[in-house]
């Protein structure tokens, strides 16, 4: 059970990272420096984008970033479940 909780926490952390990277990239038109985006960097990008982005465009960016994050979560969990099943079968 503990391993399952760790896997879930790890998968959610990956999903959160994907969300921040995706939204930052969409808001700024740039990739993240160093391949990671802090909460402060994302907050700054959001503040700066308010004058340049319509509400509809911002909502679409958030929706796309959310979809990417959920997809990453699903892939991580699915891959690990398949590996666990293969190990149990052997």
C-alpha positions in Angstrom: 0.0 0.0 0.0 2.9 2.4 0.8 4.4 1.8 -2.6 1.1 2.6 -4.2 0.9 5.9 -2.3 4.4 6.8 -3.3 3.6 6.0 -6.9 0.5 8.2 -6.8 2.4 11.1 -5.1 5.2 10.8 -7.7 2.7 10.7 -10.6 0.9 13.8 -9.3 4.3 15.6 -8.9 5.1 14.8 -12.5 1.6 16.0 -13.6 2.1 19.3 -11.6 5.5 19.8 -13.3 4.0 19.2 -16.7 1.2 21.6 -15.9 3.6 24.4 -14.9 6.0 23.8 -17.8 3.1 23.7 -20.3 1.3 26.8 -19.1 4.5 28.7 -18.7 5.5 27.9 -22.3 2.0 28.9 -23.6 2.0 32.1 -21.7 5.5 33.2 -22.5 6.1 31.6 -25.9 9.4 30.3 -24.5 10.6 27.1 -23.0 11.4 27.1 -19.3 15.0 28.0 -18.3 16.6 24.9 -17.0 13.7 22.7 -17.9 11.7 23.5 -14.8 9.3 26.3 -13.7 9.0 27.4 -10.1 5.7 28.7 -8.7 7.2 32.2 -8.7 8.1 32.0 -12.4 4.7 30.8 -13.3 3.0 33.5 -11.2 5.1 36.2 -12.9 4.2 34.8 -16.3 0.5 34.8 -15.4 0.7 38.4 -14.1 2.6 39.6 -17.2 0.2 37.8 -19.6 -2.9 39.5 -18.2 -2.3 42.6 -20.4 -1.5 40.5 -23.5 -4.0 37.6 -23.3 -7.8 37.6 -23.6 -9.8 35.7 -21.0 -10.8 33.1 -23.6 -7.2 32.5 -24.7 -6.1 32.2 -21.1 -8.9 29.7 -20.3 -7.8 27.7 -23.3 -4.2 27.7 -22.2 -5.2 26.5 -18.7 -7.4 23.8 -20.2 -4.6 22.6 -22.5 -2.1 22.6 -19.7 -4.5 20.6 -17.5 -5.1 18.1 -20.3 -1.3 17.6 -20.7 -0.9 17.2 -17.0 -3.7 14.6 -16.7 -2.3 12.7 -19.7 1.2 12.6 -18.1 -0.4 11.3 -14.9 -2.3 8.6 -16.8 0.9 7.5 -18.7 3.0 7.3 -15.5 0.4 5.3 -13.6 -0.4 3.0 -16.6 3.3 2.3 -17.3 3.9 1.4 -13.7 0.8 -0.8 -13.4 1.9 -2.7 -16.5 5.4 -3.2 -15.1 4.0 -4.4 -11.8 1.7 -6.9 -13.6 4.6 -8.2 -15.6 6.7 -8.7 -12.5 3.9 -10.5 -10.8 3.5 -12.8 -13.8 7.1 -13.8 -13.7 
